[in-house]
Every structure is written in structure tokens, then in C-alpha cells.
Amino acid sequence: MISITIPTPDVSITKQSNPQLSHIYGFTDFIQIPRDKGGFFMFYNAKDELLFVGKARKLRPRIKKHFEDTVSVMKNYRDEVTKIEVCINEDPVEREIYETYILNKLKAKYNVEKVLYK
């Protein structure tokens, strides 16, 4: 049997209700997310429910796309996102395994691919 442990996030940012500084989509510390590192990310709502899990070779641009893109799965749910957790992992195979495991173990609400629990 294979045992997978979800890693502790390297970066965790929370949406500010009234950001005073320059911000991206209410996340004043978006800059903490690495631009040129790979890994996987998780979007949570105010009730700490997992909304979406994704992976990327370059984390910050990929996460930004979910807030800007008109074809993103999250386009109708962007306002629900209150917390973003990021785990840095440069290995593409490990990213794939973690993404699939997390979205099925924690039952991510808006992921549509790789879902085995339905």
C-alpha cells in the first residue's frame, strides 16, 4: 500500500476584506507566491472548504489565470476564494500525484477532471 501525506503549505495567503496596499484580487501578499517555481495550489472558501486544486510549472502566473481567464473552471466562483495555499514541488510526476490525491481525498468542490469519488 502506498501512503501519501499532504505536505504543509510553503505559502498560505488570505484575502483581505479591505486591502490598503496594492493588491491582486484582494490578496495583498500575492507576491509571496513564487513566480518561477513549480508546485500545486489549493483554493479554500471562508468555511475552510477545499474549492479547487491545481498544479503548475510556474505557480504565480497559473494562479493569476484562474482569476482573469474567461475559461477557468473557477470563473463563476472567484469571489468564494478567501485563502490560497501553495506547496512548492519541482517534480512534475509528484505534482500530478499530489493533485489527484488531494482533490479526491479532500473532495475539491469545483475540480472536474481526475475525480474518482463521484
ABEGO torsion letter per residue (X at the ends): XBBBBBBBBABBBBBBABBABBBBGGBAAAAABBAABBEBBBBBBAAGBBABBBBBABAAAAAAAAAABAABAAAAAAAABABBBBBBBABAAAAAAAAAAAAAAAGBAABABGBAAX
